[in-house]
Amino acid sequence: MFNRLPRCDRRNSLRAMALGACVGLGMVSLAWAEGSRTLYPSTYPTSGGTCANTFNRGCRANLDLQPGNRYVGKIHRRTFLYVYAEAGEYVLLGSSNRTTGGDILVYNPQDFGTPGDETLPASADFSCASSTPPAGSFGGGTLGQLSSRAQELAGPHSADGSATVTGGFAPCAYRAPATGIYGVQFMPATSGNTNLNADIFNPLPSTSTVAAWDVTVRATASSLSDLHGRLFTYAWLGFTG
């Protein structure tokens, strides 16, 4: 299990850096606790200012969401995430793209095809944007909107909104109907930035990536205690622009 991905720079970015990206290939079961707040915690070294046209230590690599393209002819530029949840637990979700058309989809446990080159099922079992989520789940409205660096670091309120985290955000949440490994797919915004600057301080909506994103598992709808180590992927694609 990896708690944090190595810094994305010229030395460890493979040849894909020519495309402005840092790609994690061949590293099985990369795992983080919750998402971008674990990759870029409050202690993440920053140099201040803008990251445009640089590879400063204070930059972020957005989660790549460009499924029409592939790296090395194998890996979809559409990072697919896996999360383990037990029956009755809640998968809490947030995205900086959420209210600009960027949905968050959850798929019940099933065969997703080749690891790193997954085939998305025909329909999702949960949509963060849906105003009529499955029983016990929470979606629709502005739930799941992660608007700032402060919210990214603070993490989500409880699934049902009955308990709050200082400075946090209101997540959408899916109540797991069965124990197993679920699929999570973040979607790009339908409007927003296309020219990225890897700014860690200002996670803006993007039509090709997602800057700030969160997948947190908790035991109950009112809980604020994260169940760590539940999230992993077979191919992590980060795009710095």
Helices and strands as residue ranges (DSSP letters): G 15-19, E 21-24, E 30-32, H 36-39, E 62-71, E 75-78, E 81-85, E 90-95, G 98-100, E 104-107, E 113-114, E 117-118, E 126-127, H 149-154, E 172-175, E 180-186, E 209-210, E 213-218, E 231-233, E 236-239
